[in-house]
């Protein structure tokens, strides 16, 4: 009996190892052609012009002059809107302002009208066009005194750099036919409490908008010695999960497998597939230590959202008056921005948006069947609705691994049994289409059938 069990264990290990050897799929030619085309359109000169123009408005403080033609947040906002509206081919982007009133509060000393600038690139596939993917940057700025609306606050890295990513992604993608819809969003009021992002996400929630991912770019221009990396922050547990949902997460040990965490993994994989110059360094926390950003507002309303930020922030250049003290220069000015690096961050975002928008939906209702105890793992899921869905891959990783390390193509089915020990690995399913685009992973829950 012991000899039989030993032989079975060896055969089992050999089979799993053989399947693991097939783990990582090769990139499809369609990926390379479309993403390379978009990334080639994003240049250091273009992002430099965006940032320097935004800096030229002197201050973009949330409560600065909204009516002056050349200074203040209003002039900056009108320039962003006009830039988006001028992108060729004209008319592809639906560009509009989203105005809202902000009452007096801790960081707003007078009631103020704020305006989100939005451009929408509608998806071309009827079954996918309702899916939306956001790329976000905030166009307001601040100096040392958070309430000083008069002093110069250039905000080159924080966050003209993120707005440049939004604008250049719009330029790169506007001429492409993508399956799902892309939303390009420039927000005000981030420095005063994520005001624009809270309004947009609350409107989206109320309207039932199907937002699948939000890529927030905030402080993405000054790499400070790490020109090949950009941090991507992601929550593991949904911010406002119910008691029932928290119990489910604990039961599955799924604390690191929420929707935002899967988007972070997805962007890291896209960067490897597309050989991006700037690659994500995944940080498994919602944001920097005890801090937040515009993506947090989307997280609060149940949307998957991540934040891109440079690896090392220089606090002498962030939230500082432009001044020299004791021979040291302070202030967030353009000379500290690395234009090639910033263009690389924009290319990473563009590549990720192309993959997300063209891939099928993430398979839903992915579950491990628990009708009986067994060493194999039976998975079932609901099919992705897009007509070009060609099949599915089961992915898995050791419980201590941050990335999905293994994948098995199981064909165009919605049930499969694999010789995987569910006790020792995390498992998920992703869909792929006829061109080879792959969806984010649907993490496997549990069900009796």
Secondary structure, 3 states (H helix, E strand, C coil): CHHHHHHHHHHHHHHHHHHHHCCCCCCCHHHHHHHHHHHHCCCHHHHHHHHHHHHCCCECCCCCCCCCCCCCHHHHHHHHHHHHHCCCCCCCCEEEEEEEEECCECCECCCEEEEEEEEEECCCCCCCCCEEEEEEEECCCCCCCCCCCCCCECCHHHHHHHHHHHHHHHHHHCCCCCCCEEEEEEECCCCCCCHHHHHHHHHHHHHCCEEEEEEEECCCCCCCCCCCEEEEEECCCCCCCCHHHHHHHHHHCCCCCCHHHHHHHHHHHHHHHCCCCCEEEEECCCCCCCCCCHHHHHHHCCCCEEEEECCCCCCCCCCCCCEEECCEEECCCHHHCCHHHHHHHHHHHHHHHHHHHHCCCCCEEEEEECCCCCCCEEEEEECCCCCCEEEEEEEEEECCCCCCCEEEEEECCCEEEECCCCCCEEEEEEEEECCCCECCCEECEEECC
